[in-house]
Amino acid sequence: MLAVLAPGQGSQKPGFLTPWLTLPGVEARLRWWSVLAGVDLVHLGTEADAEEIKDTAKTQPLLVAAALLTAEQLPLYDAAVFAGHSVGELAASTLAGVFSPEAAVTLAAVRGREMAAACALEPTGMSAVLGGDPDEVIAAVEAAGLHPANRNGAGQVVAAGTLSGLEKLAANPPARARIIGLQVAGAFHTPYMAPAEEALAAIAAGVTTAAPTKLLLSNRDGSVVDHGPSMLQRLVKQVTAPVRWDLCMAALVDLGVTAVIELAPAGTLAGLVKRTIKGIEIVTVNTPDDLAAARDLITRHGSAPAHEPHPHQQHSVVVATTAGTFTPAEGLVEGTEVSDGQRIGAVQTGQGPIDVTTHGAGVLAEWLVTPDEPVAPGQPLARIGDQL
């Protein structure tokens, strides 16, 4: 099974898009998206220096555009799983069929501008905590009055908050851990970004979505999301919520992923996967020269789409969002009418039960699993038909 990953902020490098502009249609695509983003993506991807592309307002639409451009050069219809880190979730959602590339670039531009504006309201920052016991690291971060903004797995946690809190953490680091200050504009993925979340929500309300046609993982908890509006809502709330990339990688294992392609600018996520998941095959796509290896990987590990699009079907399928044991709601039998958002059961996990809810009203037409049956992320649990 093949997964495609879209990187987040910090992965960009000066001139990384230059070789891609030799391909037919790429420059025109970038210029069209530049109009939507309100920044010159061609300049940013080819001529801008490291300082200029560090600007959050410019970096975010640049990264989403880069991932989408490189994806367009690959036959990704045979990829089964998509995931993105932070702003990379916008690209992953597009590739999974939730909304258009134009919507993704526009949302990335708004997200970047508004997060940059939120950073200017109060001096904040971020520091990477490398190594140490995971529980002790989180305890130390919180004891310093900070937020664990990114839990990236592979012994990497990013703490975010006030500059005084970051200084306190650096002065008292967790055992066997080292602290590295990050050159970022502010405390991303924390409550300090609340104004940005509010502004993004206002724009996102006008975006048309569709159900994902592939397995799409969420940064919030590593779960599979099978409902377009729900994914869009998660993308908005992720501005102030921690990125749980560790749980996304755990989901890759649960799903049985055997190979990973990281889209340009690649390397960061591939490194985390390599250190966390043993025996997985990885291809990083940074220049057109990498496309042949990526296509070969798709041929050997690709599979049919995990979800069939169903905008005109007379039923919907409710799937498991995580691995565990499914328990249906008490007394809920086939033929029962259910409402939109109704709880129909729960997946029992090591961290407790995760509720399973409907994405539309109808009739419980058929259970697709038996009570207390082990389930995997994305596995169909029930079929909901039209109301009688």
Secondary structure per residue as TSV (DSSP state, phi and psi in degrees):
chain	resnum	aa	ss	phi	psi
A	1	M	-	360.0	137.5
A	2	L	E	-108.3	134.6
A	3	A	E	-116.0	143.4
A	4	V	E	-115.9	128.8
A	5	L	E	-116.9	139.5
A	6	A	E	-115.7	123.2
A	7	P	-	-75.4	166.9
A	8	G	-	-113.0	-169.5
A	9	Q	T	-61.8	139.7
A	10	G	T	106.6	-14.6
A	11	S	-	-88.3	-12.0
A	12	Q	-	-70.5	150.9
A	13	K	-	-138.3	146.6
A	14	P	T	-56.7	132.7
A	15	G	T	74.0	12.9
A	16	F	T	-68.1	-19.4
A	17	L	T	-92.3	-5.7
A	18	T	G	-52.9	-49.4
A	19	P	G	-65.4	-22.8
A	20	W	G	-74.0	-24.3
A	21	L	G	-72.0	-6.3
A	22	T	G	-79.0	-14.2
A	23	L	S	-83.6	144.1
A	24	P	T	-58.5	132.1
A	25	G	T	84.7	-13.1
A	26	V	H	-68.2	-45.9
A	27	E	H	-64.4	-40.7
A	28	A	H	-62.4	-40.6
A	29	R	H	-60.9	-46.4
A	30	L	H	-62.7	-38.9
A	31	R	H	-68.5	-35.7
A	32	W	H	-65.8	-46.1
A	33	W	H	-67.1	-27.6
A	34	S	H	-62.3	-37.7
A	35	V	H	-61.5	-42.5
A	36	L	H	-69.5	-37.3
A	37	A	H	-82.1	-21.7
A	38	G	T	76.2	15.8
A	39	V	S	-138.1	156.9
A	40	D	-	-85.5	96.1
A	41	L	H	-69.5	-30.0
A	42	V	H	-63.7	-49.3
A	43	H	H	-60.8	-45.9
A	44	L	H	-63.6	-35.2
A	45	G	H	-85.3	-10.4
A	46	T	H	-125.1	-43.9
A	47	E	T	-109.9	-23.4
A	48	A	-	-67.0	146.6
A	49	D	-	-87.6	177.2
A	50	A	T	-60.5	-35.7
A	51	E	T	-66.8	-41.6
A	52	E	G	-67.6	-41.0
A	53	I	G	-83.9	4.5
A	54	K	G	-84.4	-16.1
A	55	D	-	-63.9	117.5
A	56	T	H	-53.3	-39.5
A	57	A	H	-64.3	-26.1
A	58	K	H	-97.9	-36.1
A	59	T	H	-63.8	-43.8
A	60	Q	H	-63.9	-49.7
A	61	P	H	-66.0	-31.0
A	62	L	H	-62.8	-44.4
A	63	L	H	-67.7	-41.4
A	64	V	H	-65.2	-43.1
A	65	A	H	-62.5	-40.7
A	66	A	H	-63.4	-45.4
A	67	A	H	-62.6	-42.3
A	68	L	H	-68.2	-38.5
A	69	L	H	-63.1	-45.6
A	70	T	H	-69.7	-34.2
A	71	A	H	-64.5	-33.7
A	72	E	T	-65.8	-15.2
A	73	Q	T	-91.0	2.9
A	74	L	S	-125.7	149.4
A	75	P	-	-82.4	71.5
A	76	L	G	-79.8	3.7
A	77	Y	G	-64.8	-16.2
A	78	D	G	-93.8	0.2
A	79	A	-	-81.9	143.2
A	80	A	-	-102.0	-28.3
A	81	V	E	-128.8	139.1
A	82	F	E	-130.5	140.6
A	83	A	E	-154.2	148.6
A	84	G	E	-135.1	153.1
A	85	H	S	-97.6	119.3
A	86	S	T	56.5	-119.9
A	87	V	T	-62.5	-20.6
A	88	G	H	-61.7	-19.3
A	89	E	H	-61.8	-28.5
A	90	L	H	-66.0	-42.8
A	91	A	H	-66.3	-44.4
A	92	A	H	-61.0	-40.3
A	93	S	H	-64.7	-39.0
A	94	T	H	-62.6	-46.7
A	95	L	H	-66.8	-25.2
A	96	A	T	-86.4	-3.3
A	97	G	T	98.4	11.1
A	98	V	S	-74.9	-43.1
A	99	F	S	-152.1	179.0
A	100	S	-	-80.7	160.7
A	101	P	H	-57.9	-37.2
A	102	E	H	-63.0	-40.5
A	103	A	H	-64.0	-41.4
A	104	A	H	-63.5	-45.7
A	105	V	H	-65.3	-41.1
A	106	T	H	-64.0	-46.2
A	107	L	H	-63.0	-38.6
A	108	A	H	-63.5	-38.9
A	109	A	H	-66.6	-44.2
A	110	V	H	-63.7	-45.9
A	111	R	H	-56.9	-46.9
A	112	G	H	-64.7	-45.7
A	113	R	H	-62.4	-44.5
A	114	E	H	-72.6	-34.2
A	115	M	H	-69.4	-37.1
A	116	A	H	-62.8	-41.4
A	117	A	H	-65.0	-39.5
A	118	A	H	-65.5	-35.9
A	119	C	H	-62.6	-30.0
A	120	A	T	-77.3	-11.6
A	121	L	T	-74.8	-30.0
A	122	E	S	-155.9	136.4
A	123	P	-	-66.5	114.8
A	124	T	E	-139.2	172.9
A	125	G	E	-163.9	-169.9
A	126	M	E	-143.2	148.9
A	127	S	E	-137.0	140.9
A	128	A	E	-86.6	134.9
A	129	V	E	-110.5	114.6
A	130	L	E	-110.0	126.3
A	131	G	E	86.0	-169.9
A	132	G	S	83.6	166.7
A	133	D	-	-71.3	129.5
A	134	P	H	-55.3	-43.6
A	135	D	H	-66.8	-39.1
A	136	E	H	-68.1	-35.4
A	137	V	H	-64.6	-48.3
A	138	I	H	-61.8	-41.1
A	139	A	H	-61.8	-41.8
A	140	A	H	-67.7	-39.8
A	141	V	H	-60.9	-47.7
A	142	E	H	-69.3	-34.1
A	143	A	H	-64.5	-27.3
A	144	A	T	-84.8	4.7
A	145	G	T	77.1	23.7
A	146	L	-	-108.6	174.5
A	147	H	E	-116.0	137.9
A	148	P	E	-77.5	86.8
A	149	A	E	-70.4	-37.0
A	150	N	E	-130.8	125.8
A	151	R	E	-110.6	95.7
A	152	N	E	-90.8	-3.5
A	153	G	E	74.6	-177.7
A	154	A	T	53.4	34.3
A	155	G	T	73.1	28.3
A	156	Q	E	-129.3	119.2
A	157	V	E	-125.6	139.4
A	158	V	E	-109.5	120.6
A	159	A	E	-94.0	144.4
A	160	A	E	-142.4	147.6
A	161	G	E	156.0	-150.0
A	162	T	E	-68.0	155.0
A	163	L	H	-64.9	-35.3
A	164	S	H	-66.5	-36.6
A	165	G	H	-65.9	-39.2
A	166	L	H	-66.4	-36.9
A	167	E	H	-65.7	-38.7
A	168	K	H	-63.6	-41.7
A	169	L	H	-65.7	-41.4
A	170	A	H	-65.0	-32.1
A	171	A	H	-77.0	-24.2
A	172	N	S	-132.6	68.7
A	173	P	-	-71.7	154.5
A	174	P	-	-61.6	156.7
A	175	A	T	-58.0	136.9
A	176	R	T	60.5	27.8
A	177	A	E	-127.3	151.5
A	178	R	E	-123.2	150.0
A	179	I	E	-109.9	130.7
A	180	I	E	-125.1	117.9
A	181	G	E	-68.3	138.8
A	182	L	E	-104.6	140.6
A	183	Q	-	-85.6	78.8
A	184	V	-	-127.0	164.9
A	185	A	S	-76.8	-24.5
A	186	G	S	-178.5	-165.1
A	187	A	-	-90.7	83.3
A	188	F	T	-67.6	154.5
A	189	H	T	57.6	40.4
A	190	T	S	-139.0	171.1
A	191	P	G	-60.2	-15.9
A	192	Y	G	-64.5	-16.7
A	193	M	G	-94.6	14.4
A	194	A	H	-56.0	-42.2
A	195	P	H	-61.2	-34.8
A	196	A	H	-68.9	-40.1
A	197	E	H	-60.9	-43.4
A	198	E	H	-63.2	-42.8
A	199	A	H	-67.5	-40.7
A	200	L	H	-66.5	-37.7
A	201	A	H	-60.7	-37.5
A	202	A	H	-64.6	-37.6
A	203	I	H	-77.3	-42.4
A	204	A	H	-61.5	-26.1
A	205	A	T	-60.8	-20.5
A	206	G	T	-98.8	4.8
A	207	V	-	-88.3	131.4
A	208	T	-	-84.2	132.0
A	209	T	-	-121.5	163.9
A	210	A	-	-135.3	164.1
A	211	A	-	-67.1	137.6
A	212	P	-	-57.8	141.4
A	213	T	S	-96.0	-1.8
A	214	K	S	-132.9	169.3
A	215	L	E	-70.5	121.1
A	216	L	E	-119.9	120.1
A	217	L	B	-93.2	143.1
A	218	S	-	-102.2	137.5
A	219	N	T	-63.9	-21.7
A	220	R	T	-63.8	-42.2
A	221	D	T	-151.4	11.2
A	222	G	S	73.7	9.0
A	223	S	-	-82.2	159.2
A	224	V	B	-83.0	130.5
A	225	V	-	-110.8	126.0
A	226	D	-	-116.9	19.5
A	227	H	-	-135.8	120.2
A	228	G	H	-56.3	-54.4
A	229	P	H	-58.8	-35.3
A	230	S	H	-65.6	-40.1
A	231	M	H	-66.5	-41.6
A	232	L	H	-61.7	-42.0
A	233	Q	H	-61.7	-41.2
A	234	R	H	-63.1	-40.4
A	235	L	H	-61.6	-38.3
A	236	V	H	-67.9	-48.3
A	237	K	H	-68.7	-21.1
A	238	Q	T	-66.0	-17.6
A	239	V	T	-59.2	-34.6
A	240	T	T	-109.7	-0.9
A	241	A	S	-105.7	152.5
A	242	P	-	-64.0	147.4
A	243	V	B	-87.3	115.8
A	244	R	-	-100.4	69.1
A	245	W	H	-67.0	-26.5
A	246	D	H	-60.4	-39.0
A	247	L	H	-74.6	-30.8
A	248	C	H	-64.5	-40.5
A	249	M	H	-68.7	-35.4
A	250	A	H	-63.0	-36.1
A	251	A	H	-67.0	-36.1
A	252	L	H	-58.9	-39.6
A	253	V	H	-67.1	-47.3
A	254	D	H	-59.7	-35.4
A	255	L	H	-77.8	-13.1
A	256	G	T	81.2	29.3
A	257	V	-	-64.2	131.9
A	258	T	-	-109.4	-15.3
A	259	A	E	-151.4	152.7
A	260	V	E	-134.9	136.9
A	261	I	E	-114.4	125.8
A	262	E	E	-103.5	127.1
A	263	L	-	-77.8	161.6
A	264	A	S	-66.2	146.6
A	265	P	S	-80.7	111.5
A	266	A	-	-91.2	158.7
A	267	G	S	140.1	-44.9
A	268	T	H	-65.1	-53.8
A	269	L	H	-69.0	-37.0
A	270	A	H	-59.5	-39.4
A	271	G	H	-64.2	-42.1
A	272	L	H	-65.0	-42.7
A	273	V	H	-63.9	-43.1
A	274	K	H	-61.6	-37.9
A	275	R	H	-78.9	-16.0
A	276	T	H	-105.7	-40.9
A	277	I	S	-112.0	111.4
A	278	K	T	-78.8	143.0
A	279	G	T	80.5	7.1
A	280	I	-	-90.4	142.2
A	281	E	E	-92.0	135.1
A	282	I	E	-130.7	136.0
A	283	V	E	-126.9	129.0
A	284	T	E	-101.8	133.0
A	285	V	-	-109.0	102.3
A	286	N	-	-114.8	-26.6
A	287	T	S	-138.6	166.2
A	288	P	G	-57.9	-22.4
A	289	D	G	-65.3	-19.0
A	290	D	G	-86.8	-7.5
A	291	L	H	-66.0	-36.2
A	292	A	H	-62.4	-44.2
A	293	A	H	-64.6	-38.3
A	294	A	H	-66.1	-41.3
A	295	R	H	-65.7	-37.6
A	296	D	H	-63.1	-40.9
A	297	L	H	-64.0	-40.7
A	298	I	H	-61.8	-42.4
A	299	T	H	-60.9	-39.5
A	300	R	H	-86.6	-26.3
A	301	H	H	-121.2	-3.4
A	302	G	-	-70.6	159.3
A	303	S	-	-146.2	173.0
A	304	A	-	-66.7	156.7
A	305	P	-	-53.9	143.0
A	306	A	S	-76.3	-30.7
A	307	H	S	-126.6	131.4
A	308	E	-	-84.0	137.2
A	309	P	-	-61.6	140.5
A	310	H	-	-139.7	46.2
A	311	P	T	-66.4	-23.8
A	312	H	T	-116.0	6.9
A	313	Q	-	-72.7	161.0
A	314	Q	S	-93.8	12.5
A	315	H	E	-151.6	165.5
A	316	S	E	-130.9	160.2
A	317	V	E	-116.4	130.9
A	318	V	E	-93.9	129.4
A	319	V	E	-116.6	161.1
A	320	A	-	-72.4	136.3
A	321	T	S	-92.4	-9.7
A	322	T	S	-155.0	170.8
A	323	A	S	-83.9	148.0
A	324	G	E	160.9	-152.8
A	325	T	E	-117.7	125.4
A	326	F	E	-86.5	132.1
A	327	T	E	-123.4	117.0
A	328	P	E	-70.3	157.2
A	329	A	-	-63.2	142.0
A	330	E	T	-61.8	130.3
A	331	G	T	81.3	-0.1
A	332	L	-	-88.7	113.7
A	333	V	-	-121.1	162.7
A	334	E	T	-58.6	138.4
A	335	G	T	97.2	-8.4
A	336	T	-	-80.6	136.8
A	337	E	E	-73.8	138.0
A	338	V	E	-125.7	151.6
A	339	S	-	-99.8	165.6
A	340	D	T	-63.8	128.3
A	341	G	T	81.9	6.7
A	342	Q	-	-72.3	140.8
A	343	R	E	-75.6	124.9
A	344	I	E	-112.2	0.9
A	345	G	E	161.6	-165.9
A	346	A	E	-151.2	150.1
A	347	V	E	-99.6	118.4
A	348	Q	E	-81.0	121.3
A	349	T	E	-120.9	175.2
A	350	G	T	-65.5	-20.9
A	351	Q	T	-97.8	6.1
A	352	G	E	116.1	179.0
A	353	P	E	-76.6	140.9
A	354	I	E	-114.1	116.3
A	355	D	E	-63.8	146.0
A	356	V	E	-113.6	124.9
A	357	T	E	-126.8	160.7
A	358	T	-	-82.3	161.5
A	359	H	S	-120.2	51.0
A	360	G	S	146.7	153.2
A	361	A	-	-81.2	157.3
A	362	G	E	165.8	-153.0
A	363	V	E	-119.1	135.4
A	364	L	E	-67.9	96.9
A	365	A	E	-77.9	-35.3
A	366	E	E	-164.8	131.9
A	367	W	E	-78.4	135.1
A	368	L	S	-104.6	-1.6
A	369	V	S	-138.0	163.1
A	370	T	-	-96.2	157.5
A	371	P	T	-56.3	139.4
A	372	D	T	64.1	25.2
A	373	E	E	-87.0	134.3
A	374	P	E	-62.5	136.5
A	375	V	E	-130.2	157.5
A	376	A	-	-109.7	160.0
A	377	P	T	-58.2	133.5
A	378	G	T	86.4	-3.8
A	379	Q	-	-73.1	131.2
A	380	P	E	-62.3	134.8
A	381	L	E	-110.9	-38.8
A	382	A	E	-154.1	152.5
A	383	R	E	-109.8	127.7
A	384	I	E	-108.6	122.1
A	385	G	E	-103.2	176.9
A	386	D	-	-61.5	150.1
A	387	Q	-	-67.0	147.1
A	388	L	-	-75.4	360.0
